[in-house]
Amino acid sequence: MARHRYEIRLRGRLTPTMASEFEQLELNTTTAPVDTLLEGAVDDGAALHGLLRRIEALGLELVEVRRMADDPSNAAATATASRVDGL
């Protein structure tokens, strides 16, 4: 499987300790709603599932997982998203 960029949205802000669990990803926060965005390249499907398991193990609320387009200049137009409800 090819390496793809992902954006993972979590509810709330991460503490510095929790943020250190995701050092390989860029971390940003939004103010309304207060969410944390993890963004970066993921090697393959197994690595993505590992990230999702780590999020679950830390008790974080997953809001959305979005695979970004390979071409950064066209990412917003062609991104595919999965909304997560009830987690």
VOPAGU-2260 file (C-alpha; in pm, 1 decimal, decimal comma):
REM VOPAGU-2260
SITE   aa  ch    i         X         Y         Z
SITE  MET   A    0       0,0       0,0       0,0
SITE  ALA   A    1     127,0     347,6     -82,7
SITE  ARG   A    2     210,1     610,7     175,9
SITE  HIS   A    3     -73,4     865,2     209,7
SITE  ARG   A    4    -130,9    1182,9     406,0
SITE  TYR   A    5    -409,2    1178,3     662,9
SITE  GLU   A    6    -586,9    1432,4     877,3
SITE  ILE   A    7    -726,8    1290,6    1200,8
SITE  ARG   A    8    -960,8    1514,2    1403,1
SITE  LEU   A    9    -994,9    1454,9    1777,8
SITE  ARG   A   10   -1239,0    1625,8    2015,2
SITE  GLY   A   11   -1071,1    1866,6    2258,0
SITE  ARG   A   12    -708,5    1961,9    2313,6
SITE  LEU   A   13    -434,3    1713,2    2387,4
SITE  THR   A   14    -212,8    1747,7    2691,8
SITE  PRO   A   15     160,9    1763,2    2617,2
SITE  THR   A   16     194,6    1401,8    2736,6
SITE  MET   A   17     -78,4    1280,6    2500,8
SITE  ALA   A   18      57,6    1492,5    2215,1
SITE  SER   A   19     395,0    1319,7    2255,6
SITE  GLU   A   20     223,8     992,0    2155,2
SITE  PHE   A   21     184,6    1135,3    1803,8
SITE  GLU   A   22     528,4    1291,9    1745,1
SITE  GLN   A   23     540,6    1170,3    1383,7
SITE  LEU   A   24     236,4    1386,5    1297,0
SITE  GLU   A   25     185,1    1761,2    1283,3
SITE  LEU   A   26     -47,6    1879,9    1560,1
SITE  ASN   A   27    -283,2    2180,1    1529,6
SITE  THR   A   28    -583,6    2295,2    1730,1
SITE  THR   A   29    -903,7    2472,7    1633,2
SITE  THR   A   30   -1101,4    2705,1    1859,0
SITE  ALA   A   31   -1461,0    2652,2    1750,3
SITE  PRO   A   32   -1520,7    2368,8    1806,2
SITE  VAL   A   33   -1218,3    2290,9    2020,1
SITE  ASP   A   34   -1055,6    2005,1    1830,0
SITE  THR   A   35    -704,9    1875,5    1771,7
SITE  LEU   A   36    -593,8    1797,2    1417,9
SITE  LEU   A   37    -320,9    1540,9    1363,3
SITE  GLU   A   38    -182,8    1554,3    1010,9
SITE  GLY   A   39      93,2    1367,3     836,7
SITE  ALA   A   40     206,5    1078,6     622,0
SITE  VAL   A   41     113,0     725,7     725,1
SITE  ASP   A   42     307,8     432,9     579,0
SITE  ASP   A   43      22,2     190,5     516,5
SITE  GLY   A   44    -311,6      56,6     638,2
SITE  ALA   A   45    -152,9    -126,2     931,5
SITE  ALA   A   46      11,3     196,4    1051,6
SITE  LEU   A   47    -320,1     383,0    1022,1
SITE  HIS   A   48    -498,3     115,0    1225,2
SITE  GLY   A   49    -218,6     137,5    1482,7
SITE  LEU   A   50    -278,6     512,4    1516,7
SITE  LEU   A   51    -651,6     455,8    1556,2
SITE  ARG   A   52    -591,4     189,0    1823,7
SITE  ARG   A   53    -359,7     428,6    2010,4
SITE  ILE   A   54    -629,7     699,4    1999,2
SITE  GLU   A   55    -882,6     453,4    2140,8
SITE  ALA   A   56    -642,0     327,9    2409,5
SITE  LEU   A   57    -582,7     686,2    2526,6
SITE  GLY   A   58    -958,9     740,1    2557,5
SITE  LEU   A   59    -963,7    1018,8    2299,0
SITE  GLU   A   60   -1279,9    1099,5    2104,5
SITE  LEU   A   61   -1226,4    1044,1    1732,9
SITE  VAL   A   62   -1431,0    1283,6    1518,7
SITE  GLU   A   63   -1301,6    1233,9    1165,3
SITE  VAL   A   64   -1035,9    1059,7     957,0
SITE  ARG   A   65    -958,6    1212,5     619,4
SITE  ARG   A   66    -717,8    1083,3     355,4
SITE  MET   A   67    -573,1    1382,6     179,4
SITE  ALA   A   68    -505,7    1396,3    -192,3
SITE  ASP   A   69    -150,9    1312,3    -299,2
SITE  ASP   A   70    -115,0    1653,8    -465,3
SITE  PRO   A   71     -99,9    1910,8    -178,3
SITE  SER   A   72    -224,6    2192,1    -404,7
SITE  ASN   A   73    -547,0    1999,8    -468,1
SITE  ALA   A   74    -596,3    1843,7    -121,0
SITE  ALA   A   75    -913,6    2027,9     -20,4
SITE  ALA   A   76   -1094,7    1953,5    -344,7
SITE  THR   A   77   -1026,4    1581,1    -358,1
SITE  ALA   A   78    -998,6    1469,8       4,4
SITE  THR   A   79   -1208,0    1175,1     113,6
SITE  ALA   A   80   -1351,8    1183,8     464,2
SITE  SER   A   81   -1507,4     945,9     709,9
SITE  ARG   A   82   -1717,1    1096,4     988,1
SITE  VAL   A   83   -1718,4     897,7    1309,3
SITE  ASP   A   84   -2037,7     912,6    1514,0
SITE  GLY   A   85   -2106,7     751,0    1846,1
SITE  LEU   A   86   -1746,3     685,7    1955,4
